[in-house]
Amino acid sequence: MLTAEEERPPYVIFETRAVEDRDASIKAGHYVSKDVNYALVTPPGSKDLHEEELEAWLGKAKMNARNGRMNPKWVEAWQAKADSWKKGNEIPEDGIPIKGWTLLSPAQCESLLYANIRTVEDLAQANDEGLSRIGMGALGLKKKAQAWLQATSDHGPLTMRVTALEQENAALKTQNESLILKNQSYRAQLETGEAPAQPAHVEPTNVITMADITPEPETIDIGLNDVQKGSESIDTLKLQYEQKFGKKPHWNTSEETLRKKLAE
């Protein structure tokens, strides 16, 4: 059972008709007409049509809204639509128009419009009467509309989750590259027989989880005593690069690339 907030409003169109002004006709001695605005109301998927003078119909709708028998948002939208119509600016239906929905063939679109289903939202909530008016394949079209609307509403949260995962992956990649560089430095020291410098205090190693990753990767400082004998550290190479070219190298530039640039 749909709630009042989930129900779809009936379609409403307005038109101006020439109606006899009886008092003016009697006074003039001939037929005199006047323009009267009408509201033509049709529930989605139904062939029933209710016609009533616009102002009288709006007055009843507002009263029903105050008494809780009609969704107030519908009445607000109808009033805005009527005001715009009087100015010559028709407001489109509330929802995604069936006409132009790319998941339909031209024949399906024509069938839905003939059955008075004008929006994707109305198709997703079509009742038995509406489905019978659509004809063959109606239930499949209804399920397609429901799935499409659900996918559309889920798109925003899904994008946020993907973005968060991409950021975590980038942080892991950066930290991994930093650890590789540090490992290469220690291996070079072992190969030359030079004992690596021991830190004053060694923090216990913890298992790194996704929750421990932050957007800013940890900066690993490599001192001059931590490099291979007779060669410069990565920090020294970056400093030489800045002095030669007048700008800092990219933070992810490898030691090999720095040496090639400095040798040019």
Stockholm file with secondary structure:
# STOCKHOLM 1.0

chainA/1-264         MLTAEEERPPYVIFETRAVEDRDASIKAGHYVSKDVNYALVTPPGSKDLHEEELEAWLGKAKMNARNGRMNPKWVEAWQAKADSWKKGNEIPEDGIPIKGWTLLSPAQCESLLYANIRTVEDLAQANDEGLSRIGMGALGLKKKAQAWLQATSDHGPLTMRVTALEQENAALKTQNESLILKNQSYRAQLETGEAPAQPAHVEPTNVITMADITPEPETIDIGLNDVQKGSESIDTLKLQYEQKFGKKPHWNTSEETLRKKLAE
#=GR chainA/1-264 SS CCCTTTSCCCEEEEEEEEEECHHHHHHHTSCCEEEEEEEEEECTTCCCCEEEEHHHHHHHHHHHHHTTSSCHHHHHHHHHHHHHHHTTCCCCCSSCBSTTCTTSCHHHHHHHHHTTCCBHHHHHTCCHHHHHHHCTTHHHHHHHHHHHHHHHHHHHHHHHHHHHHHHHHHHHHHHHHHHHHHHHHHHHHHHHTCCCCCCSCCCCCCCCCGGGCCSSCCCCCCCGGGSCTTSCCHHHHHHHHHHHHSSCCCTTCCHHHHHHHHHC
#=GC SS_cons         CCCTTTSCCCEEEEEEEEEECHHHHHHHTSCCEEEEEEEEEECTTCCCCEEEEHHHHHHHHHHHHHTTSSCHHHHHHHHHHHHHHHTTCCCCCSSCBSTTCTTSCHHHHHHHHHTTCCBHHHHHTCCHHHHHHHCTTHHHHHHHHHHHHHHHHHHHHHHHHHHHHHHHHHHHHHHHHHHHHHHHHHHHHHHHTCCCCCCSCCCCCCCCCGGGCCSSCCCCCCCGGGSCTTSCCHHHHHHHHHHHHSSCCCTTCCHHHHHHHHHC
//
